[in-house]
Amino acid sequence: MPGVASRQITTLSLSTLSLSLLHPSLYSIPLSTPSLSLLHPSLRQVRSAVTLSREASGRVLVETVLGEELVALQEADSGVQRLGRGEPWAGERSALWLGVQSLAFTLVTEPHENLLLAEGTLKNITRHCLEHLRMLGMGSEVLLKSDRIDVLLHRLLPHGQLLFLNHRFTQSLEKELANYMAQ
Amino acid sequence: MYSAGTESLIKQAREIGEEELQKFYCRITKQLMGKEHGHDVIDSLQRLHLIMASTKYTRRLPVELHQRLLSLCVSSSVEQLTVLTSAVLRETLPPSGPGQIYTLHDHSPLPSHTAALMLSQAGSKEDLSALSSLLLRSLEGRPAGILSHLHTLPLLNTIITYCPESLTEDHVTLLSKRLVDWLRYASVQQGGVASSGGFFTGPRIRQPGPVVELDGCVCGDFFTVLCVSQAFSDDQWMNLYSFSLLRHWLITYHNVTDGNNSTDADDRSEVDGSVVSMVSATSSSSRLLPPKERLREKSFQYCQRLIEQSDRKALKRTDTELQKACLVEAVRILDGVCVEDAGCVYRAFPCVKSLFGRLNSDLSCSRVLLPIAQFYLNHGETAAVDSECVWRCVFGVLPAECFNDPYLAHETLSFIRANQLQLHSSVPLYTHYFPSLLKFLAWDSPGLVSDYVDVLPSLVTAGTAVELLHSLLDLPCLTAALTLQLRSACFPVSEPGGRGLSSLEAFRSPAHRGLFLFLLRGEAGSGDTMDRLSVLHDLLMEAADWSRVIQSAQSVPVLLHVYFNTVTTVSDERLLAQLVLVLLERSSLLLNIPKYTAEIHRVFSHHLLKLCKLHPSLVVDQSRELLEFAGTTTNIHSKEDLYTHVVWVLGEYLSVSFDSRCSVDLVTSCFEALEAVLFEITSSGSPSPRVVTSLLSALAKLASRSHDLIPRVSLFLSKLRSGAVSWCGSEEDVVAVVTRGEELWSLLKLPSVALSVLTPPSLATSPRWHRDANATLPPRLRTLTGLTDTR
């Protein structure tokens, strides 16, 4: 039965915000039992993974502002966390994460999926999110223009399907996206 | 990022008042009634979505608004409206009553966003079957709005993830045929109309040329995802979507496992191989195959083509990354196909083998080597190929060179976890590479410790046990060494002015080269540990407060528990005796990280007890070393926990009933050693009461076995009774010590009683009162009386 989403992109905050910024519109697989609390265990795990990784590497975070999306992406750290059975999905999953400043973008994959492809997809989607939602700035586009995330996911990760896009396919999709975002 | 403004927006949306909300609903409904939907409608919908999404419970929309949104979602041609309405409607799920379920009308083609909504609210297999039938019907009809069904395959992929049974046999057959068409027979001409150029092109439209490969050469064979073109035709898009779901499709419907060891693979291949192997050898006759087998054959060809295409040098960097991803997918699909039909192994192996030869020296392609290793593991025996170079690469070279690649670490560990049994039986050298494999853990302990808890038992063998124990204890040192190795590579020249790390200097100096080389070795077998371990620990002292080293130290106790629990199953007594020695020796030879030493001692104490309980004769065997340890008073201060356990173990198990080699002399010499320690600590300084009481108990136990010693103990105990406990700290400690002294003194007054209490026969320590005929009589009688007595 369609239960909890097997794929979602979530943004979670590493700062002191007490809200868990689990933006529902970022799910590209629909939920039939939208119980947000079910997803918290995996997000907590990812959050601690990112924190521990940053602590261990001892790197100093470079502040970036609007317009420096590519720099922010280059400086981003990444990794993958295993989510065991029952955490919270019935089977095992892998949570790939990309930490940009104080946000971690997470992509949860099933065991049969291609991790290398997922890595590239996550980077690509993150770049688009940062650019189109102006996330390096102080605005609230991420809340008020959440349809952009839907459309982004719809093109690059339709219904959660990872796509083997070469640069031409990507260009074609990005052109459509640019047209949409210009509205 | 995420300013206070964002936070307050969410708060506002959550706390919106009911009245205001109803007014808002009315306003939107009015707006949506109109024909034109401008920016204000979009704005309202976005706000509505924010309100619905921020609420932690599911809100219900007024019926009219709900209906209006649904009809917009289904019929609107403006994508933004479809997206927003479907997002809002998704927030109203799960439906609370029957009236709220969105019914599937015959909307073909079903817009992708609407289909997503249908999928969200599917609650049963029937719903999914209905949706999949609709989707497949739209595929058959090929309606005018062809683009809208481009998401049919991703949708179907989702459906089969949740419920593979929602597609019937006919559906599967139909889709297999279509997949073959799209994968193998997509057009090789550039799709779409090329831009009509400028001034000089006339009404004649330029002919689009053929598609090209990633390096610019004209494409010489059928279209794949690694072909590029100015614009793509529909069937080329379907080629992309088909390949993207191919592996999952094959796994779901072709009884193909994930490529991991399947116990019935042999049986199946007997049956399939005999029927199909003739046909699969000659691909030209594949038209005669049934659809499923035909799909398998075409997948095989597609993957072979991808492997060949990946050899080309792509002009763009993103395409190079895609080539690697395609290689991984292609090898995994080939693996799966060969598991299903063993006859394909002979065709696939040369291809995979040459791929390995091409890639094994290129570290940037390290991730591709894992599926190749899986292929070798599954089919190496069938093809009678020597796989040693593969294992050396995957277990030896890659972890040593790429220990800081989190993805490689994750995938290698997943590979090992999934194939543990088979590795154990088919790859005997696997345990040999444990020093290399530990490097992943040393670098990223928090992320990988749970994987290693699963994998470590397979690395513990009689041959590697002692070396592995030393390596685990020195895991923080390994972490420090790897950090230094990386730093040394990044900054090859020493920093001027002596600001550099002293440990980095030590790492580079030839005098200590040998120490670090041993620590960073890739294979086991060159010695259990190094001689100058304390020198190494001194050199790495400043590493003790590096975060990575501390994280690594925190994972060691857990792994030691796993280690000790496993080692007892694979060792004989001789090996266990060696381990006890290692325990004692290493208790003072650990990298000085705060709390690390204390934690390790705790683990050691726990397992020393367990080992000795399992094999009590170990104590007599190693009595000399244990006595030496117990006789050294400095151990009391630095390792109190471990010390008390050693003393306890000596008292408990140094007895003739556990090992016939235990002579009276041995008991006496042990007694004397412990007595000396007791006198020493009570006459000078303030020992901990725990140490004192454990020494007293041990002495009493030993005395009960050799009655000449009783007077000596009793003398000391009577002194305690009279209150000569000036060395004791607090009142409670005095009470504890004196009470214990009292008990032991009274026991020892009756030597035979003391013997049975302090050295009980094993029968008494593992009571089975309910089985003993004599002991159970009273309880039985009582039970019967209770049942039968009617009073």
Chai-1 contact restraints between the chains, C-beta under 6 A:
chainA,res_idxA,chainB,res_idxB,connection_type,confidence,min_distance_angstrom,max_distance_angstrom,comment,restraint_id
A,P2,B,A122,contact,1.0,0.0,6.0,A-B,restraint_1
A,P2,B,Y162,contact,1.0,0.0,6.0,A-B,restraint_2
A,S13,B,Y2,contact,1.0,0.0,6.0,A-B,restraint_3
A,P24,B,A53,contact,1.0,0.0,6.0,A-B,restraint_4
A,S25,B,A87,contact,1.0,0.0,6.0,A-B,restraint_5
A,P30,B,R90,contact,1.0,0.0,6.0,A-B,restraint_6
A,P30,B,A116,contact,1.0,0.0,6.0,A-B,restraint_7
A,P30,B,L119,contact,1.0,0.0,6.0,A-B,restraint_8
A,P30,B,S120,contact,1.0,0.0,6.0,A-B,restraint_9
A,S32,B,P94,contact,1.0,0.0,6.0,A-B,restraint_10
A,S32,B,S120,contact,1.0,0.0,6.0,A-B,restraint_11
A,S32,B,G123,contact,1.0,0.0,6.0,A-B,restraint_12
A,A49,B,G447,contact,1.0,0.0,6.0,A-B,restraint_13
A,L52,B,P446,contact,1.0,0.0,6.0,A-B,restraint_14
A,E55,B,S547,contact,1.0,0.0,6.0,A-B,restraint_15
A,A56,B,S547,contact,1.0,0.0,6.0,A-B,restraint_16
A,A56,B,R548,contact,1.0,0.0,6.0,A-B,restraint_17
A,A56,B,Q551,contact,1.0,0.0,6.0,A-B,restraint_18
A,G79,B,P406,contact,1.0,0.0,6.0,A-B,restraint_19
A,V80,B,P406,contact,1.0,0.0,6.0,A-B,restraint_20
A,V80,B,Y407,contact,1.0,0.0,6.0,A-B,restraint_21
A,V80,B,H410,contact,1.0,0.0,6.0,A-B,restraint_22
A,Q101,B,M1,contact,1.0,0.0,6.0,A-B,restraint_23
A,S102,B,M1,contact,1.0,0.0,6.0,A-B,restraint_24
A,H112,B,H248,contact,1.0,0.0,6.0,A-B,restraint_25
A,H112,B,I251,contact,1.0,0.0,6.0,A-B,restraint_26
A,H112,B,D258,contact,1.0,0.0,6.0,A-B,restraint_27
A,N114,B,A325,contact,1.0,0.0,6.0,A-B,restraint_28
A,N114,B,V328,contact,1.0,0.0,6.0,A-B,restraint_29
A,N114,B,E329,contact,1.0,0.0,6.0,A-B,restraint_30
A,L116,B,K324,contact,1.0,0.0,6.0,A-B,restraint_31
A,L116,B,A325,contact,1.0,0.0,6.0,A-B,restraint_32
A,L116,B,V328,contact,1.0,0.0,6.0,A-B,restraint_33
A,L116,B,R367,contact,1.0,0.0,6.0,A-B,restraint_34
A,L117,B,A325,contact,1.0,0.0,6.0,A-B,restraint_35
A,G120,B,E321,contact,1.0,0.0,6.0,A-B,restraint_36
A,M135,B,M1,contact,1.0,0.0,6.0,A-B,restraint_37
A,M138,B,S3,contact,1.0,0.0,6.0,A-B,restraint_38
A,S140,B,G5,contact,1.0,0.0,6.0,A-B,restraint_39
A,S140,B,T6,contact,1.0,0.0,6.0,A-B,restraint_40
A,S140,B,L9,contact,1.0,0.0,6.0,A-B,restraint_41
A,L143,B,L9,contact,1.0,0.0,6.0,A-B,restraint_42
A,L143,B,L50,contact,1.0,0.0,6.0,A-B,restraint_43
A,L144,B,Q46,contact,1.0,0.0,6.0,A-B,restraint_44
A,D147,B,V83,contact,1.0,0.0,6.0,A-B,restraint_45
A,D147,B,L84,contact,1.0,0.0,6.0,A-B,restraint_46
A,D150,B,V83,contact,1.0,0.0,6.0,A-B,restraint_47
A,D150,B,A87,contact,1.0,0.0,6.0,A-B,restraint_48
A,V151,B,V83,contact,1.0,0.0,6.0,A-B,restraint_49
A,P158,B,H151,contact,1.0,0.0,6.0,A-B,restraint_50
A,P158,B,P154,contact,1.0,0.0,6.0,A-B,restraint_51
A,H159,B,P154,contact,1.0,0.0,6.0,A-B,restraint_52
A,H159,B,L155,contact,1.0,0.0,6.0,A-B,restraint_53
A,H159,B,T158,contact,1.0,0.0,6.0,A-B,restraint_54
A,Q161,B,P154,contact,1.0,0.0,6.0,A-B,restraint_55
A,Q161,B,N157,contact,1.0,0.0,6.0,A-B,restraint_56
A,Q161,B,S244,contact,1.0,0.0,6.0,A-B,restraint_57
A,L163,B,S244,contact,1.0,0.0,6.0,A-B,restraint_58
A,F164,B,V225,contact,1.0,0.0,6.0,A-B,restraint_59
A,F164,B,F243,contact,1.0,0.0,6.0,A-B,restraint_60
A,F164,B,S244,contact,1.0,0.0,6.0,A-B,restraint_61
A,N166,B,V228,contact,1.0,0.0,6.0,A-B,restraint_62
A,N166,B,D319,contact,1.0,0.0,6.0,A-B,restraint_63
A,N166,B,L322,contact,1.0,0.0,6.0,A-B,restraint_64
A,H167,B,K316,contact,1.0,0.0,6.0,A-B,restraint_65
A,H167,B,T318,contact,1.0,0.0,6.0,A-B,restraint_66
A,H167,B,D319,contact,1.0,0.0,6.0,A-B,restraint_67
A,R168,B,V228,contact,1.0,0.0,6.0,A-B,restraint_68
